[in-house]
């Protein structure tokens, strides 16, 4: 019996967090949430999520810096990070890839797209007890 997979949702918008939680409701995931980059780093070190959905534009520390820090740390570099942002611009996408993100999804997005991206990293059987 495996433990359910943990997903850390990082966004300074409570609306976006609510949408992500709604889309993932009923899925066998434990959802954690952080409202800024510094909280995201602390929660990642403390809770070791299996995947992170990360906004780019946040107070205190932006998603680029969060991604760089987590990917440069041997203890957290293997955690897949999916950037979730309103910025579909090529420059931000290139910066996010350079920072080490594993995937990139632009808002607004649908539940099917979000779940498909997550399952790409967590695979079939993710979260099955």
C-alpha positions in Angstrom: 0.0 0.0 0.0 1.8 3.1 -1.2 1.4 6.6 0.3 -0.5 9.1 -1.8 1.6 11.5 -3.7 2.0 15.1 -2.4 1.6 18.1 -4.7 2.7 21.5 -3.5 0.6 24.3 -5.1 2.5 27.6 -5.0 0.6 30.8 -6.0 0.0 34.2 -4.4 -3.6 34.1 -5.8 -6.0 32.4 -3.5 -8.3 32.1 -6.5 -5.7 30.2 -8.5 -5.1 27.9 -5.5 -8.8 27.2 -5.2 -9.1 26.4 -9.0 -6.1 24.0 -8.8 -7.6 22.3 -5.7 -11.0 22.0 -7.4 -9.5 20.5 -10.5 -7.5 18.0 -8.3 -10.4 17.2 -5.9 -11.2 13.5 -6.1 -7.7 12.7 -7.3 -5.7 10.6 -4.9 -3.2 13.4 -4.0 -2.4 15.2 -0.8 -2.4 18.9 -1.7 -0.2 21.4 0.1 -0.3 25.1 -0.6 2.1 28.0 -0.3 1.4 31.7 -1.0 4.9 32.9 -1.8 8.3 31.7 -2.8 9.9 31.7 0.6 7.0 29.6 2.0 7.4 27.3 -1.0 11.0 26.6 -0.2 10.3 26.0 3.5 7.4 23.6 2.7 9.4 21.7 0.1 12.2 21.1 2.6 9.8 20.1 5.4 7.2 18.1 3.5 9.1 16.8 0.4 6.3 17.0 -2.2 6.4 14.6 -5.2 5.6 17.5 -7.6 5.4 21.3 -7.4 3.0 23.6 -9.4 4.8 26.9 -9.3 3.6 30.4 -10.2 6.3 32.8 -11.6 5.0 36.2 -10.3 4.9 36.2 -6.5 6.0 38.5 -3.7 9.2 37.9 -1.6 10.7 35.5 -4.1 9.5 34.8 -7.6 9.1 31.4 -9.2 12.3 31.7 -11.2 14.3 32.0 -8.0 12.4 29.2 -6.2 13.0 26.9 -9.1 16.7 27.8 -9.3 17.1 27.2 -5.5 15.3 23.9 -5.5 17.0 22.6 -8.6 20.5 23.5 -7.2 19.9 21.6 -4.0 20.8 17.9 -4.1 17.9 17.1 -1.7 15.2 18.7 -3.9 16.5 18.7 -7.5 14.7 15.6 -8.5 11.2 17.0 -7.6 9.4 17.9 -10.9 8.4 21.5 -11.1 5.6 22.6 -13.4 5.5 26.4 -13.9 1.9 27.6 -13.9 1.7 31.3 -15.1 -0.2 33.9 -17.0 3.0 34.7 -19.0 3.1 32.7 -22.2 5.9 34.9 -23.5 9.0 33.2 -25.0 11.4 35.1 -22.7 9.7 33.9 -19.5 9.5 30.4 -20.9 13.2 30.4 -21.7 14.1 31.8 -18.2 11.9 29.1 -16.5 13.6 26.3 -18.5 17.0 27.9 -17.7 16.0 27.9 -14.0 15.3 24.1 -14.3 11.6 23.7 -14.6 10.3 20.4 -16.0 7.2 21.7 -17.7 5.3 25.0 -18.4 1.6 25.6 -18.5 -0.1 29.0 -19.1 -3.3 30.2 -17.3 -6.1 29.9 -17.9 -5.9 26.1 -18.2 -8.4 23.3 -18.0 -8.6 20.4 -15.5 -7.7 17.8 -18.2 -4.6 19.7 -19.2 -3.5 20.2 -15.6 -4.1 16.5 -14.7 -2.3 15.3 -17.9 0.8 17.4 -17.1 0.8 16.1 -13.5 0.4 12.4 -14.6 3.3 12.8 -17.0 5.5 13.1 -14.0 3.7 11.1 -11.3 2.7 8.4 -13.8 -0.1 5.9 -13.7 -0.8 4.6 -10.3 0.2 7.9 -8.7 -1.6 8.3 -5.5 -3.1 4.8 -5.5 -3.3 3.4 -2.1 
